[in-house]
């Protein structure tokens, strides 16, 4: 009987040790996964807003693969800024393509670490997420076909004109509240460009670098409005772009540190480079 009990105790002890070993292995695996996760910086953008961000089929000119779209890459001003921030933090950059209206919820839920998508830190957005220091500031202008809107010198001249702006943006708010244009709300810049080509609209609101990119095609031009002068009345944050992060995130200080040496002149040079290589709208 004693021998039987001894055998049973030995078996139980062996099973317990095996279970402990298995638990340690599982814990070790979780720890490794968590470390790998912490070494990655997940950034969201539309990948459809040249020259800030666009999609392409290869990694030319420093493009980065789109993690949630097979065999596609993204490049642009935002992509290069994202890479600069990731390098500063010693992390591997992963970029995810999101619809515009899904970007803020993705950061709030933790699916993304940050938004780098030509997003302005407006008062309304600041109620939902935090923002870094600004990393570019621009004029709001009107993209149009060559020869169209030649009579438009100020936003007052937009009265009765068919002008579009992207939904969920300050552009739409400004166009609606400050002009007497016939306003169309559209989902994204590709949709507005197609509508312009089809003659459905006469122009659309964009930031000047976007207009410069579109106008590499000589069939297009833009009305060169100047903020708070001939153009829209704006606050600086409304026409600037910043990195969006979850409320209370400790990433803000690290992002600002990475951006601290990125001077206005550096920003201008990078934007000019991106405008030159940005794809033309089709």
C-alpha positions in Angstrom: 0.0 0.0 0.0 2.8 2.4 1.0 4.5 1.5 -2.3 1.3 2.3 -4.2 0.9 5.6 -2.4 4.5 6.5 -3.1 4.0 5.8 -6.8 0.9 7.9 -6.9 2.6 10.8 -5.2 5.5 10.6 -7.6 3.1 10.7 -10.5 1.2 13.7 -9.2 4.4 15.5 -8.5 5.6 14.8 -12.1 2.3 16.0 -13.5 2.5 19.2 -11.4 6.0 19.9 -12.6 5.0 19.3 -16.2 2.1 21.7 -15.8 4.3 24.4 -14.2 6.7 23.9 -17.1 3.9 24.3 -19.6 2.7 27.4 -17.9 6.2 29.0 -18.0 6.5 28.2 -21.7 3.1 29.8 -22.4 4.0 32.8 -20.3 7.3 33.1 -22.1 5.5 33.0 -25.4 3.2 35.7 -24.4 6.1 37.8 -23.2 7.8 37.4 -26.5 4.7 38.4 -28.4 4.2 41.4 -26.2 7.8 42.5 -26.8 7.4 42.1 -30.6 4.2 44.1 -30.4 6.0 46.9 -28.4 8.7 47.1 -31.1 6.1 48.0 -33.7 4.6 51.4 -34.4 1.1 51.1 -36.0 0.2 54.2 -38.1 -3.0 54.8 -39.9 -3.7 57.0 -43.0 -5.9 56.9 -46.1 -3.1 56.1 -48.5 -5.1 58.2 -51.0 -4.3 61.8 -50.4 -1.3 62.9 -52.5 1.2 64.4 -51.8 0.6 63.6 -48.1 0.0 59.9 -48.7 -0.7 57.7 -51.7 -0.6 54.0 -52.8 1.8 52.5 -55.3 2.8 48.9 -56.4 6.4 48.9 -55.3 8.8 50.3 -52.7 10.4 53.0 -54.9 11.5 56.2 -53.3 11.3 54.9 -49.8 7.7 53.7 -49.9 6.5 51.4 -47.1 4.3 48.3 -47.4 0.6 48.7 -46.5 0.2 46.1 -43.7 -3.5 45.5 -44.4 -3.4 45.6 -48.2 -1.6 42.8 -50.1 1.2 43.7 -52.4 0.7 47.4 -52.1 3.0 50.2 -50.8 2.4 53.8 -49.6 4.5 56.9 -49.9 4.2 60.6 -49.4 4.9 63.4 -46.9 3.1 61.6 -44.1 4.9 58.3 -44.8 8.3 60.0 -44.6 7.3 61.8 -41.4 6.0 58.5 -39.9 9.3 56.8 -40.8 11.2 59.6 -39.1 9.2 59.2 -35.9 9.5 55.4 -35.9 13.3 55.6 -36.4 13.6 58.1 -33.5 11.7 55.7 -31.3 13.6 52.7 -32.4 10.5 50.9 -33.7 9.5 49.1 -36.9 6.9 51.1 -38.9 3.7 49.5 -39.9 1.2 51.5 -42.0 -2.5 50.6 -42.2 -4.9 52.0 -44.8 -8.2 53.3 -43.2 -11.2 55.2 -44.4 -11.0 58.8 -43.1 -13.9 58.5 -40.7 -12.4 55.3 -39.2 -9.1 56.7 -38.3 -10.0 58.4 -35.0 -12.1 55.4 -33.7 -9.1 53.1 -34.5 -6.8 55.2 -32.4 -9.3 55.4 -29.6 -9.7 51.6 -29.5 -6.0 51.0 -29.6 -6.0 49.3 -33.1 -3.6 52.1 -34.2 -0.9 53.9 -32.2 -1.2 57.1 -34.1 -2.7 58.9 -37.1 -0.4 60.5 -39.6 -2.8 61.4 -42.4 -2.7 65.1 -43.2 -5.1 65.6 -40.2 -5.6 69.0 -38.7 -5.8 69.3 -34.9 -9.2 71.1 -34.9 -11.0 71.9 -31.6 -13.6 69.2 -32.4 -11.0 66.5 -32.9 -9.1 67.6 -29.8 -12.2 66.6 -27.8 -11.7 63.0 -29.0 -7.9 62.5 -29.3 -4.6 64.2 -28.4 -2.3 65.8 -31.0 1.5 66.3 -31.3 3.1 69.6 -32.4 2.2 70.6 -36.0 4.4 69.2 -38.8 3.1 71.3 -41.7 1.0 74.4 -42.3 -0.7 75.4 -45.6 -3.2 77.6 -47.4 -6.6 76.3 -48.4 -7.2 76.7 -52.2 -9.6 75.6 -54.9 -8.6 72.9 -57.4 -10.2 73.4 -60.8 -9.8 72.7 -64.5 -7.5 74.9 -66.5 -9.5 78.0 -67.6 -12.3 77.4 -65.1 -13.0 79.8 -62.2 -10.8 82.5 -63.8 -13.1 85.1 -62.3 -12.5 83.9 -58.8 -10.0 86.1 -56.9 -11.5 85.8 -53.4 -13.9 83.4 -51.6 -16.7 86.0 -52.2 -16.4 85.1 -55.9 -17.4 81.5 -55.2 -21.0 82.6 -54.9 -23.2 80.3 -57.0 -20.2 78.1 -58.1 -20.4 74.3 -57.7 -17.6 73.6 -55.2 -17.0 70.4 -53.2 -15.2 69.5 -50.0 -14.4 66.3 -48.2 -16.9 65.2 -45.5 -15.7 65.3 -41.9 -13.1 68.0 -42.6 -12.6 71.7 -41.7 -12.6 72.3 -45.5 -16.3 71.5 -45.6 -17.1 73.6 -42.6 -15.2 76.6 -44.0 -16.8 76.3 -47.4 -20.3 76.0 -46.0 -20.1 78.8 -43.4 -17.9 81.3 -45.3 -19.2 81.2 -48.9 -22.4 81.2 -50.9 -21.2 78.4 -53.2 -23.3 75.5 -54.2 -21.7 73.1 -51.8 -21.2 69.3 -52.5 -20.0 67.0 -49.7 -17.9 64.1 -51.0 -16.2 61.1 -49.4 -12.6 61.6 -50.5 -10.3 63.5 -52.9 -10.4 60.8 -55.6 -14.2 61.2 -55.7 -13.9 65.0 -56.0 -11.3 64.7 -58.7 -13.5 62.4 -60.7 -16.5 64.8 -60.3 -14.3 67.7 -61.4 -13.3 65.8 -64.5 -16.9 64.9 -65.3 -18.0 68.5 -64.9 -20.3 67.7 -61.9 -18.5 70.3 -59.9 -16.4 73.3 -60.9 -13.8 72.9 -58.2 -13.0 71.5 -54.7 -11.2 72.7 -51.6 -7.8 71.3 -50.9 -4.6 72.3 -49.2 -2.0 73.9 -51.5 0.4 70.9 -51.7 -2.4 68.7 -52.8 -3.3 71.2 -55.5 0.3 71.5 -56.6 0.4 67.7 -57.0 -2.8 67.6 -59.1 -1.7 70.5 -61.2 1.4 68.6 -62.4 -1.2 67.7 -65.1 -1.5 70.8 -67.2 -5.2 70.2 -67.7 -5.7 71.4 -64.1 -5.1 74.6 -62.2 -5.9 76.0 -58.7 -7.2 79.3 -57.3 -4.3 80.6 -55.2 -6.2 81.9 -52.1 -4.3 83.2 -49.1 -5.6 82.3 -45.6 -7.2 85.3 -43.7 -6.7 87.5 -46.7 -8.3 86.5 -50.1 -9.1 83.1 -48.7 -10.8 81.4 -45.8 -10.7 82.8 -42.3 -8.9 80.2 -40.3 -7.1 79.4 -37.1 -3.5 78.1 -37.5 -4.4 74.7 -36.2 -7.2 74.4 -38.8 -4.7 74.6 -41.6 -1.9 72.7 -40.0 -1.4 69.0 -39.6 -0.3 67.0 -36.6 0.0 63.5 -35.4 -3.2 62.1 -33.7 -2.9 59.8 -30.6 -5.1 58.3 -28.0 -6.1 60.7 -25.1 -3.4 60.6 -22.4 -0.9 58.6 -24.5 2.7 58.9 -23.4 3.7 58.9 -27.1 3.0 62.6 -27.4 6.3 63.6 -25.8 8.3 61.1 -27.9 6.7 62.3 -31.1 7.4 66.0 -30.3 11.0 65.0 -29.5 11.3 63.4 -33.0 9.7 66.5 -34.6 11.7 69.1 -32.7 14.6 69.2 -35.2 12.2 69.2 -38.2 12.4 72.9 -39.2 9.9 74.8 -41.3 12.5 74.8 -44.1 13.0 71.0 -43.7 9.2 70.6 -44.0 9.0 72.7 -47.1 11.9 70.8 -48.8 10.3 67.4 -48.0 6.9 68.6 -49.3 8.5 69.8 -52.6 10.2 66.4 -53.0 6.9 64.5 -52.4 5.0 66.8 -54.8 7.6 65.9 -57.6 7.2 62.2 -57.2 3.5 62.0 -56.3 1.3 60.1 -58.9 -1.0 62.1 -61.1 -4.7 61.6 -60.5 -6.4 59.4 -63.2 
